[in-house]
Structures are given as structure tokens and as C-alpha cells.
């Protein structure tokens, strides 16, 4: 059972001010490869799963950005931790038709 929802906005400091979108795409690919359930939104991506596993994915995202040549990375993170269970569907069901 998932115990957490974590939203992340990753902001890589790119070389010479180049476009950051390819780096953000790479960060989302890391989430995808992890197998963790996620949804991409315009300003952030939300993951659903075990908090420890999600933190591991966030660490990989940040490492990949610096390996790709980014000087540094800012990760803005929001966390809902609910040991009894956390679900994107449950939290937003009244807004879906």
C-alpha cells in the first residue's frame, strides 16, 4: 500500500543558460523507469508510493542532472505522508468526472 504522495518540481541550473526542458524530461524518465505511479502536471510531477522508494528516485533525479553537466539542482518537494494509505485518486476523486 502506498503511504505517500510526493510532488516535485526540479529546476536544473543548466550550462550557459541553455533550455532546461530536456533535463526535466530526463528527470521524468527516471521516475518512469522506477515503476512508481506518477502524474505529470504543468509545474510539478506527483509520485505515489512508499516514501523511502520515492526519496531514492528523487536522489537519482538530482544525481542525473549533475552527471549531465548541470552546475546544481533545486528540487522543490511537497510530501503527504499517511501510514494508513495515500492515493492520488482518492484525494482528487471529487474533481474527476
Order of alpha helices (4+ residues) and beta strands (2+ residues): beta-alpha-beta-beta-alpha-beta-alpha
